[in-house]
Amino acid sequence: MTQPTGPSAPGSPTTPDGAGHHATAVDNRATTAPKITEYGADQHEHAANPVGFAALLGVLGVVFGDIGTSPIYALRSTIMVVSQHHRIEPWEVLGVLSLIIWSLLLIVTVKYVILIMRADHNGEGGIISLMSLAQRVAPSNRLRIALGMVGIGGACLFFGDGMITPAISVLSAVEGLEVSFPAARDLVIPIALMVLVGLFSVQCYGTGKVGTVFGPIMLVWFSLLGILGGLQILHHPAVLLAISPTYAVQFIVYHGWLSFIALGSVVLSVTGAEALYADMGHFGRQPIRYAWLFCVLPCLALNYLGQGALIIADPKALANPFFLLGPHWLQVPMIILSTMATVIASQAGISGGFSLCRQIIQLGYLPRMRVTHTNAEEEGQIYLPEFNRFLMVGALLLVLAFRSSDALASAYGIAVTGTFMCTCVLAMVVFRRLYHWSRAASIATFGGFFLLDTTFFASNALKIPQGGWVPVLLGIVLTLMMTTWKKGRQLIMNRQKQDSMPMNSFLARLPQSRIIRVPGTAVYMTGNPDFVPACLLHNLKHNKVLHDHVLFVTVQTLDQPEADHGHRVALQELAPDIYRIILRYGFMEMPNLPRALEDLKASGLDFDALQASYFTSRELLVRSSVPKLSRWRMSLFLFMARNATPATEFFRIPPDRVVELGVRLAI
């Protein structure tokens, strides 16, 4: 026996990748033992979220930061596409404005706020929750696998979005210095880098401590957007004609291919739409809808129209219409406020990335990472150091490589539109199968949105040589990593099942054996509750003793955000003082093994956390004579395994209570 000195091997019985099954019907595993008792005392209930001022303020500070900072660069980037070919005409400005306004109405308002936000999974939103809903109602296993790949692909693109959002948002805000201080052009990149380093450095403190100031800042931000835009509209009210979709149609018909290219920049106005759905579990459906319809959408529309009116009146304002919208004395305060707003927008994307990464880890598509809870009362406020460093390095490299927000816009659109397409595919299945829409209605509705999203994606695909390859490459690499880890984990589980002894056989032989029982409680982690864990067999083989109290614990991750009420824990007495315990967690939750076992003392389980010993297995992985993984995928899998967080830390097991036993495993 040896004490643990490093990370457990992948798929060991103590990992969510081995012990944590991705299960939907865990009760089917019951054996012939006399009784199974279900517990769920710590289940969270989803109550209706109140729509008060505090809730709306919180929504403004977290949900709408990304889309709220789009006016800084979206309109300018779109009009620049046309102005590179000829002098921009007033009707062309109206056409671009019409495209932006109707994108906000169709994609954000109709698609997300009205339709997709109806598809919640126990109150939770986001593409992983939508994927779980779609897989649950899929009629065939092949379709479930395909929908899983769609969801994982969308999640990978979302990670790319989370990396690009801080880079483009902070860079576009700092570029406002050039308006008031042209000589400060050379300082834009260094300042942007410092802001980004500072932003990622404070993530370890959590968003809770600064979250109270996010809402008021964003309320001031949106108010200024609406006021400055409205004042400019008063001087040039004819710009309100852009609300008519006829100008968008006229722009598309007249410019043809050029309008198709311009759509790649129009989509920048709807970045952050996925956050409305992803953050639904934190705030509820109604606060997000009310904040969008009665505050964010009107203020964004007013600001875009005001920028358009300024450009029509003074074409030179195209250099930076957002910062030139206000009076000269307001430019420096607007630069400061916009920098704060972009930091908040970046914070929202980073926090969303933390939550999504944790969900994917729990579902078994990534190895364990260290998760720190930054708020003792809020389960959703977490910090992942390794993932945070990954995002920071990526954002810094993007700023150094592209050096301007206009150049970064080429990389931004691919990630956003790719996620939109994946969401459409999943939503079509959910509304057809779960909400019983007719085939015609589901295809017409989400098929139409899919065509719109595909058009935006195709337009951004033209920018792949200029930078669009960044999220594409990142998505491919992450997808390969996730599928490799999932495949390797499954191979390990299959091999462990082949080499393990059925639990019933072990229990039948136990009374006739000469095994010595010693005082204490032994907790054995097992990925399959129907088989004896390898660490117990090795302990019997070498030490020939068994503790007085034995607990076989299986941690299962369900394909839902939280475990259902009353089904958190299944306790089953297999033999005198030998228990099987199944702990179920949703993919939005983090397991805490000692606490879960302590809670079972109320049900009569004799458990002393200070006296319990946790037995785990450490696998030495080698290639089998007939390997199931190619050499490069095997190397990738082993690399990910070596960098996985120790199971003791992931399950919050005291490291001084753990005993590891080595096992050689060929896959």
C-alpha distance (Angstrom), angle and dihedral (degrees) to the residues before:
residue distance angle dihedral
M1 . . .
T2 3.74 . .
Q3 3.72 134.2 .
P4 3.81 114.5 -116.8
T5 3.75 116.3 -91.5
G6 3.80 102.4 173.5
P7 3.78 147.0 -1.5
S8 3.75 118.0 -36.3
A9 3.75 117.3 -114.8
P10 3.76 118.6 -96.3
G11 3.73 117.2 -83.3
S12 3.79 93.6 16.6
P13 3.77 113.9 153.0
T14 3.77 89.6 -102.9
T15 3.76 97.5 58.1
P16 3.80 130.0 85.6
D17 3.78 84.3 -126.5
G18 3.77 89.8 62.1
A19 3.77 107.8 14.2
G20 3.76 94.9 32.7
H21 3.78 106.3 73.3
H22 3.75 119.5 -163.3
A23 3.79 93.8 -126.7
T24 3.77 139.9 167.2
A25 3.78 100.9 175.6
V26 3.78 107.6 32.7
D27 3.80 94.9 158.2
N28 3.80 90.1 74.0
R29 3.80 88.7 77.2
A30 3.79 95.5 71.7
T31 3.79 116.4 129.7
T32 3.79 132.8 -161.7
A33 3.78 96.4 -73.7
P34 3.79 114.9 128.7
K35 3.78 103.4 -108.1
I36 3.79 144.1 2.2
T37 3.78 118.5 -155.5
E38 3.81 120.2 -159.9
Y39 3.81 122.9 -149.0
G40 3.78 133.0 -179.1
A41 3.76 109.3 162.6
D42 3.78 95.1 142.8
Q43 3.76 97.1 51.6
H44 3.78 116.7 134.0
E45 3.76 116.6 -132.5
H46 3.77 119.9 -146.7
A47 3.74 108.1 -129.5
A48 3.73 126.4 -172.8
N49 3.77 110.5 -84.2
P50 3.80 113.8 -124.3
V51 3.77 117.4 -123.7
G52 3.79 99.0 -137.2
F53 3.79 131.6 140.4
A54 3.82 92.2 -97.0
A55 3.80 90.9 53.2
L56 3.79 92.1 48.5
L57 3.80 90.4 48.1
G58 3.81 90.7 52.2
V59 3.79 90.7 49.3
L60 3.80 91.2 52.8
G61 3.79 91.3 50.7
V62 3.79 98.0 49.0
V63 3.79 113.0 18.3
F64 3.80 104.2 41.1
G65 3.78 101.8 38.9
D66 3.82 94.5 102.1
I67 3.78 99.7 45.1
G68 3.80 89.6 38.0
T69 3.80 92.7 63.3
S70 3.82 95.0 47.1
P71 3.86 93.3 94.7
I72 3.80 87.9 69.8
Y73 3.81 91.8 72.6
A74 3.83 112.8 -1.3
L75 3.83 101.4 83.8
R76 3.79 94.3 39.3
S77 3.81 92.7 50.3
T78 3.81 91.8 50.0
I79 3.80 96.9 47.8
M80 3.81 90.7 45.2
V81 3.82 88.0 64.3
V82 3.82 89.8 62.4
S83 3.81 97.5 36.0
Q84 3.81 90.5 58.3
H85 3.83 88.5 68.0
H86 3.81 102.5 38.1
R87 3.78 143.7 -17.0
I88 3.78 109.1 -65.4
E89 3.80 116.2 -110.8
P90 3.84 125.1 -148.2
W91 3.82 93.5 -114.5
E92 3.81 89.3 53.1
V93 3.80 90.2 54.8
L94 3.80 88.3 51.5
G95 3.80 89.3 50.1
V96 3.81 92.8 52.7
L97 3.80 90.9 46.6
S98 3.80 90.2 50.4
L99 3.82 90.7 51.9
I100 3.80 91.4 51.5
I101 3.81 95.7 45.7
W102 3.80 93.5 47.9
S103 3.80 90.9 46.5
L104 3.79 87.9 56.2
L105 3.80 90.6 48.2
L106 3.80 98.2 45.3
I107 3.81 104.6 34.2
V108 3.78 102.4 31.8
T109 3.81 103.8 26.3
V110 3.81 103.6 34.1
K111 3.80 102.3 25.5
Y112 3.80 101.5 38.7
V113 3.82 109.4 16.8
I114 3.82 98.1 39.7
L115 3.82 104.0 27.5
I116 3.80 118.2 17.9
M117 3.81 95.1 39.7
R118 3.81 86.4 66.0
A119 3.83 88.3 68.6
D120 3.79 101.1 79.1
H121 3.81 124.3 157.8
N122 3.82 105.9 -142.5
G123 3.79 87.0 -32.9
E124 3.81 94.7 -48.2
G125 3.79 125.9 117.2
G126 3.79 137.2 -171.9
I127 3.77 134.3 96.1
I128 3.83 94.4 -74.6
S129 3.80 91.3 53.8
L130 3.80 89.9 46.9
M131 3.81 89.6 49.3
S132 3.81 90.5 52.6
L133 3.80 90.9 50.8
A134 3.80 91.7 49.0
Q135 3.80 93.0 47.9
R136 3.79 91.7 48.9
V137 3.82 92.7 57.9
A138 3.82 97.1 35.6
P139 3.84 110.1 123.2
S140 3.83 96.4 -142.6
N141 3.78 138.9 35.3
R142 3.80 91.2 -124.2
L143 3.80 90.5 56.7
R144 3.81 90.4 47.5
I145 3.79 90.3 55.2
A146 3.81 91.3 47.2
L147 3.81 91.9 49.6
G148 3.79 89.4 48.7
M149 3.79 90.2 55.5
V150 3.81 90.3 48.8
G151 3.80 90.6 52.0
I152 3.80 93.7 46.3
G153 3.81 90.6 47.4
G154 3.78 90.4 52.3
A155 3.80 90.7 47.5
C156 3.81 91.1 52.0
L157 3.80 90.4 51.8
F158 3.80 88.5 48.0
F159 3.80 88.2 57.0
G160 3.79 88.0 53.4
D161 3.78 88.9 50.2
G162 3.81 89.7 50.8
M163 3.80 89.9 54.2
I164 3.81 96.7 45.6
T165 3.83 96.4 42.5
P166 3.84 96.3 68.9
A167 3.80 91.4 43.7
I168 3.82 97.9 50.6
S169 3.81 95.7 36.1
V170 3.80 96.6 50.6
L171 3.80 93.0 39.8
S172 3.82 93.2 50.7
A173 3.81 91.4 49.4
V174 3.81 94.7 48.6
E175 3.81 89.8 47.6
G176 3.80 86.0 70.0
L177 3.81 86.3 79.3
E178 3.79 88.4 75.7
V179 3.81 90.3 64.3
S180 3.79 96.0 60.1
F181 3.81 98.6 22.2
P182 3.83 111.5 30.9
A183 3.80 89.8 176.6
A184 3.82 89.3 63.2
R185 3.81 92.6 69.7
D186 3.80 92.0 107.4
L187 3.80 90.7 54.2
V188 3.81 95.6 57.5
I189 3.82 96.2 86.8
P190 3.84 96.8 44.1
I191 3.81 91.8 47.2
A192 3.82 91.9 47.9
L193 3.81 90.4 50.2
M194 3.81 91.8 50.4
V195 3.81 92.1 48.8
L196 3.81 90.9 50.5
V197 3.80 93.5 48.0
G198 3.79 89.6 49.7
L199 3.80 91.7 47.3
F200 3.80 94.6 53.2
S201 3.81 93.1 39.9
V202 3.81 93.5 61.9
Q203 3.81 94.2 50.4
C204 3.79 91.0 94.9
Y205 3.83 89.5 68.2
G206 3.80 91.8 59.2
T207 3.78 130.4 -129.4
G208 3.79 95.1 -91.4
K209 3.81 95.8 81.0
V210 3.79 94.0 52.6
G211 3.79 98.8 28.1
T212 3.79 92.7 92.1
V213 3.80 90.9 66.2
F214 3.81 95.5 45.7
G215 3.79 95.2 75.2
P216 3.82 98.4 51.4
I217 3.81 91.8 45.9
M218 3.79 92.0 51.6
L219 3.81 90.7 45.2
V220 3.81 88.8 56.1
W221 3.81 88.7 44.6
F222 3.80 95.8 53.2
S223 3.80 91.2 42.3
L224 3.80 90.9 55.2
L225 3.81 90.7 46.2
G226 3.78 90.8 55.5
I227 3.81 96.4 40.8
L228 3.81 96.7 47.9
G229 3.79 91.6 45.2
G230 3.80 92.6 45.7
L231 3.80 93.0 51.2
Q232 3.79 91.0 52.7
I233 3.80 90.8 48.2
L234 3.81 89.7 54.9
H235 3.79 88.6 60.7
H236 3.83 93.3 47.3
P237 3.82 108.3 22.7
A238 3.81 91.9 166.9
V239 3.80 87.9 81.4
L240 3.82 88.2 75.9
L241 3.81 86.7 78.0
A242 3.81 86.1 79.4
I243 3.81 88.6 77.2
S244 3.79 86.9 75.9
P245 3.84 111.9 90.2
T246 3.80 89.7 -141.9
Y247 3.80 89.9 82.1
A248 3.81 90.6 54.6
V249 3.80 90.3 50.1
Q250 3.80 91.5 46.5
F251 3.80 91.0 50.6
I252 3.81 92.0 50.8
V253 3.81 94.9 45.6
Y254 3.80 94.8 46.5
H255 3.80 98.8 43.8
G256 3.79 99.5 34.7
W257 3.79 108.2 173.0
L258 3.80 92.5 18.3
S259 3.81 90.4 56.8
F260 3.80 88.9 51.4
I261 3.80 89.2 55.3
A262 3.80 90.5 47.2
L263 3.81 90.9 56.4
G264 3.79 87.2 69.8
S265 3.80 87.9 68.6
V266 3.80 96.5 36.6
V267 3.80 88.7 65.9
L268 3.81 88.9 64.5
S269 3.81 87.0 75.7
V270 3.82 91.5 65.8
T271 3.81 99.0 44.9
G272 3.76 109.5 131.3
A273 3.80 94.4 36.4
E274 3.80 89.3 119.3
A275 3.83 88.6 59.2
L276 3.81 90.1 65.7
Y277 3.78 88.8 63.4
A278 3.81 97.9 34.9
D279 3.83 93.6 54.7
M280 3.80 95.2 46.3
G281 3.80 91.4 103.1
H282 3.81 91.4 59.3
F283 3.81 99.4 48.2
G284 3.78 108.4 13.7
R285 3.77 131.2 -118.9
Q286 3.80 101.1 -80.9
P287 3.84 100.6 52.6
I288 3.80 90.4 51.5
R289 3.79 92.4 48.0
Y290 3.79 94.3 47.4
A291 3.80 93.7 46.5
W292 3.80 91.1 50.3
L293 3.79 98.4 44.9
F294 3.80 98.9 41.6
C295 3.81 103.8 31.2
V296 3.79 119.5 9.8
L297 3.82 100.7 41.4
P298 3.85 95.6 46.5
C299 3.82 92.4 46.4
L300 3.81 93.2 47.6
A301 3.80 92.0 47.8
L302 3.80 92.1 48.9
N303 3.79 92.0 49.6
Y304 3.81 94.7 48.4
L305 3.81 90.9 47.9
G306 3.81 90.4 47.2
Q307 3.81 91.8 51.9
G308 3.81 89.0 49.1
A309 3.80 91.3 50.9
L310 3.82 90.2 50.7
I311 3.82 92.3 50.7
I312 3.81 91.8 48.8
A313 3.81 90.6 50.6
D314 3.81 94.9 42.1
P315 3.83 116.9 17.1
K316 3.83 89.6 -168.9
A317 3.80 88.0 69.5
L318 3.80 87.5 74.5
A319 3.82 86.8 87.8
N320 3.82 88.0 78.8
P321 3.81 112.6 -18.8
F322 3.80 95.2 174.6
F323 3.81 96.4 61.4
L324 3.81 93.4 36.0
L325 3.80 90.5 55.5
G326 3.81 93.0 85.4
P327 3.80 131.3 51.7
H328 3.78 119.5 -77.0
W329 3.81 94.4 -104.6
L330 3.81 89.9 56.7
Q331 3.80 96.3 53.3
V332 3.81 97.4 85.1
P333 3.84 93.4 46.6
M334 3.80 88.1 47.6
I335 3.81 90.5 52.6
I336 3.81 90.1 52.1
L337 3.79 92.8 44.8
S338 3.81 92.9 45.9
T339 3.80 90.5 50.7
M340 3.79 89.5 52.5
A341 3.82 90.4 46.7
T342 3.80 92.5 50.7
V343 3.80 90.7 48.9
I344 3.80 88.2 53.4
A345 3.81 90.2 46.8
S346 3.79 89.7 50.9
Q347 3.80 91.0 47.2
A348 3.79 90.6 55.7
G349 3.81 91.4 52.0
I350 3.79 92.8 46.9
S351 3.81 93.1 48.9
G352 3.80 89.6 48.6
G353 3.80 89.0 51.2
F354 3.82 90.5 52.9
S355 3.81 91.5 52.9
L356 3.80 93.5 45.3
C357 3.81 92.3 47.9
R358 3.80 90.9 51.7
Q359 3.81 90.6 50.5
I360 3.80 91.7 51.9
I361 3.81 91.4 47.9
Q362 3.78 90.4 51.5
L363 3.81 90.8 49.9
G364 3.81 89.8 54.6
Y365 3.82 100.2 -111.4
L366 3.80 95.9 115.1
P367 3.82 132.9 33.9
R368 3.76 120.1 -103.4
M369 3.80 118.5 -73.4
R370 3.76 128.7 -168.6
V371 3.80 109.6 -93.9
T372 3.80 121.1 -163.3
H373 3.80 120.1 -165.9
T374 3.79 108.0 -141.2
N375 3.79 95.5 -171.2
A376 3.80 123.7 47.2
E377 3.82 91.6 -153.5
E378 3.81 102.4 38.7
E379 3.81 114.3 65.6
G380 3.82 92.3 -168.4
Q381 3.81 95.9 60.2
I382 3.79 102.5 90.1
Y383 3.78 139.7 148.3
L384 3.81 126.6 -147.9
P385 3.83 108.9 -166.1
E386 3.83 97.0 -165.5
F387 3.79 93.3 46.9
N388 3.81 90.7 45.7
R389 3.81 91.1 54.5
F390 3.79 89.7 48.2
L391 3.82 91.4 54.6
M392 3.81 93.4 44.1
V393 3.80 95.3 51.4
G394 3.80 90.4 46.3
A395 3.82 93.6 49.8
L396 3.82 92.9 47.7
L397 3.81 91.8 49.4
L398 3.81 90.8 49.5
V399 3.81 91.9 53.3
L400 3.80 91.9 48.3
A401 3.81 92.6 45.9
F402 3.83 101.0 44.8
R403 3.84 100.1 26.4
S404 3.84 95.2 -167.5
S405 3.79 137.9 58.4
D406 3.82 91.2 -125.8
A407 3.80 90.9 58.1
L408 3.80 92.0 44.8
A409 3.80 90.0 53.4
S410 3.80 87.3 74.2
A411 3.78 90.4 63.3
Y412 3.78 95.2 39.9
G413 3.79 100.5 61.6
I414 3.82 97.3 56.9
A415 3.80 93.5 57.5
V416 3.80 93.8 46.6
T417 3.80 98.2 46.0
G418 3.81 92.8 42.2
T419 3.81 90.1 57.2
F420 3.81 89.8 47.0
M421 3.82 90.7 55.9
C422 3.80 93.8 48.8
T423 3.80 90.7 49.6
C424 3.81 90.7 51.8
V425 3.81 92.9 53.4
L426 3.80 93.0 49.8
A427 3.81 93.3 43.8
M428 3.80 91.2 52.5
V429 3.81 90.3 58.4
V430 3.81 94.2 43.5
F431 3.80 95.7 49.8
R432 3.79 91.8 44.1
R433 3.81 97.8 46.9
L434 3.80 105.5 24.2
Y435 3.80 102.2 34.0
H436 3.80 93.5 32.3
W437 3.77 97.5 -127.0
S438 3.77 113.5 169.7
R439 3.76 117.3 -98.9
A440 3.80 90.8 -113.4
A441 3.82 93.8 50.0
S442 3.81 95.3 47.5
I443 3.81 93.9 45.8
A444 3.79 93.8 43.7
T445 3.79 93.9 48.3
F446 3.78 103.9 39.5
G447 3.79 93.6 25.7
G448 3.79 87.2 59.3
F449 3.78 92.0 49.2
F450 3.80 89.4 46.0
L451 3.82 90.3 55.4
L452 3.81 89.7 49.0
D453 3.81 91.7 48.9
T454 3.80 90.8 45.1
T455 3.80 89.7 53.6
F456 3.79 90.6 52.8
F457 3.81 90.5 45.7
A458 3.82 92.6 49.5
S459 3.79 90.3 50.2
N460 3.80 90.7 52.2
A461 3.80 90.4 45.4
L462 3.81 86.7 70.0
K463 3.81 86.3 66.9
I464 3.79 94.6 57.5
P465 3.84 92.8 105.0
Q466 3.84 90.6 48.8
G467 3.80 95.6 51.5
G468 3.79 108.0 -56.6
W469 3.79 88.0 107.4
V470 3.81 89.8 74.5
P471 3.84 98.7 75.1
V472 3.82 90.8 34.3
L473 3.80 91.8 55.2
L474 3.79 91.9 42.4
G475 3.80 91.1 50.6
I476 3.81 92.7 49.6
V477 3.80 93.0 48.3
L478 3.80 93.8 47.2
T479 3.80 92.1 46.3
L480 3.81 90.8 51.7
M481 3.80 90.1 49.2
M482 3.80 93.5 49.2
T483 3.80 95.8 46.1
T484 3.81 90.9 45.6
W485 3.79 92.0 52.0
K486 3.80 92.0 46.1
K487 3.82 91.5 49.3
G488 3.80 93.9 46.3
R489 3.78 91.7 47.5
Q490 3.80 90.7 52.2
L491 3.82 91.8 49.3
I492 3.80 90.4 52.3
M493 3.79 91.5 49.1
N494 3.80 91.0 50.4
R495 3.80 92.3 48.9
Q496 3.80 92.2 47.5
K497 3.79 89.4 51.6
Q498 3.80 90.9 52.3
D499 3.81 92.9 50.1
S500 3.81 97.5 41.5
M501 3.79 130.6 92.8
P502 3.82 118.5 -121.2
M503 3.77 111.7 -107.0
N504 3.82 92.9 -127.4
S505 3.82 91.6 56.0
F506 3.80 91.6 49.9
L507 3.81 92.8 49.7
A508 3.80 91.7 47.5
R509 3.82 92.4 53.6
L510 3.80 95.8 42.4
P511 3.86 98.7 83.4
Q512 3.83 91.8 51.9
S513 3.79 95.0 45.8
R514 3.79 125.0 96.6
I515 3.78 94.3 -133.3
I516 3.79 113.3 148.8
R517 3.83 114.5 -127.4
V518 3.80 114.4 -142.4
P519 3.82 128.7 -167.3
G520 3.78 118.9 -91.6
T521 3.81 142.6 53.7
A522 3.79 122.8 -77.4
V523 3.80 120.6 -163.1
Y524 3.80 113.6 -159.4
M525 3.79 117.5 -168.3
T526 3.79 113.6 -144.9
G527 3.78 131.7 178.9
N528 3.81 93.3 -153.3
P529 3.82 115.7 41.6
D530 3.82 91.8 -158.3
F531 3.82 93.5 63.4
V532 3.79 133.9 60.1
P533 3.83 111.5 -108.8
A534 3.79 116.1 -112.1
C535 3.80 92.2 -124.9
L536 3.83 90.7 62.9
L537 3.81 92.7 49.9
H538 3.81 90.4 49.4
N539 3.79 91.1 48.0
L540 3.81 90.7 52.4
K541 3.79 91.8 45.0
H542 3.80 95.6 52.8
N543 3.83 104.6 25.5
K544 3.82 101.1 25.0
V545 3.81 93.4 -148.4
L546 3.78 136.1 112.6
H547 3.79 126.1 -162.8
D548 3.80 121.9 -114.9
H549 3.80 90.8 -117.0
V550 3.81 119.2 39.1
L551 3.78 124.8 -174.8
F552 3.82 121.3 -169.6
V553 3.80 104.7 -159.8
T554 3.79 125.8 -168.0
V555 3.79 121.2 -175.3
Q556 3.79 112.6 -155.4
T557 3.79 126.1 -169.4
L558 3.79 112.6 -149.3
D559 3.79 126.1 -149.9
Q560 3.79 91.2 -113.5
P561 3.81 132.7 77.9
E562 3.81 95.9 -108.4
A563 3.79 136.2 10.3
D564 3.79 114.1 -97.1
H565 3.77 118.9 -99.6
G566 3.79 111.5 -86.1
H567 3.80 94.5 13.5
R568 3.79 101.7 79.3
V569 3.82 94.3 106.1
A570 3.81 134.0 24.3
L571 3.82 114.0 -162.4
Q572 3.81 119.9 -168.6
E573 3.80 128.7 173.0
L574 3.81 106.9 -141.5
A575 3.79 96.1 178.5
P576 3.82 135.6 -16.3
D577 3.82 106.6 -48.2
I578 3.82 91.7 -7.9
Y579 3.78 114.5 109.9
R580 3.78 138.3 -178.9
I581 3.80 113.2 -146.7
I582 3.79 123.9 -172.7
L583 3.80 115.5 -166.7
R584 3.79 115.3 -165.4
Y585 3.79 124.6 -160.6
G586 3.77 132.7 175.8
F587 3.78 120.0 -125.1
M588 3.83 89.8 -104.6
E589 3.81 91.7 58.4
M590 3.79 134.4 77.2
P591 3.82 120.0 -138.8
N592 3.78 120.8 -120.7
L593 3.80 105.5 -171.6
P594 3.84 102.1 -174.6
R595 3.80 92.1 47.6
A596 3.81 92.2 48.1
L597 3.82 91.4 51.3
E598 3.80 91.8 46.1
D599 3.82 89.2 54.8
L600 3.81 89.4 58.7
K601 3.80 92.0 64.9
A602 3.82 86.9 85.4
S603 3.81 88.4 62.4
G604 3.80 92.5 55.4
L605 3.80 99.8 -93.6
D606 3.81 110.9 146.9
F607 3.80 101.3 -134.9
D608 3.78 128.8 152.5
A609 3.80 111.8 -175.2
L610 3.79 92.2 -159.7
Q611 3.80 92.8 55.0
A612 3.81 100.4 37.9
S613 3.80 121.4 107.9
Y614 3.80 120.1 -153.6
F615 3.80 115.8 -146.3
T616 3.80 118.7 -157.7
S617 3.79 137.6 170.3
R618 3.78 127.0 -123.5
E619 3.78 110.9 -156.9
L620 3.78 123.1 -150.3
L621 3.79 101.4 -151.9
V622 3.79 120.5 -148.2
R623 3.80 133.9 168.3
S624 3.78 114.2 -94.3
S625 3.80 123.1 -132.6
V626 3.81 87.5 -101.8
P627 3.84 102.8 33.5
K628 3.78 118.7 -156.3
L629 3.81 92.8 -157.6
S630 3.78 127.0 60.1
R631 3.79 116.3 -114.9
W632 3.82 95.2 -104.1
R633 3.81 92.7 47.8
M634 3.79 90.3 47.6
S635 3.81 89.7 52.7
L636 3.81 90.5 48.7
F637 3.79 91.5 48.5
L638 3.81 92.9 50.3
F639 3.82 90.8 47.5
M640 3.81 91.0 53.3
A641 3.80 90.3 46.0
R642 3.80 93.4 52.9
N643 3.81 90.1 53.2
A644 3.80 96.1 46.7
T645 3.78 117.9 118.5
P646 3.83 113.0 -105.3
A647 3.78 113.1 -93.7
T648 3.79 90.7 -126.4
E649 3.78 89.6 63.0
F650 3.80 95.3 41.8
F651 3.80 93.1 51.8
R652 3.84 91.1 37.0
I653 3.79 91.7 -120.5
P654 3.82 115.1 161.8
P655 3.82 103.6 -106.1
D656 3.81 92.6 -142.9
R657 3.81 89.9 61.6
V658 3.83 95.6 55.2
V659 3.82 128.2 100.9
E660 3.81 118.5 -169.8
L661 3.79 126.8 -158.1
G662 3.80 121.3 -165.7
V663 3.81 122.0 -124.6
R664 3.81 128.2 -176.2
L665 3.81 111.3 -138.5
A666 3.81 128.2 -176.2
I667 3.81 119.0 -156.3
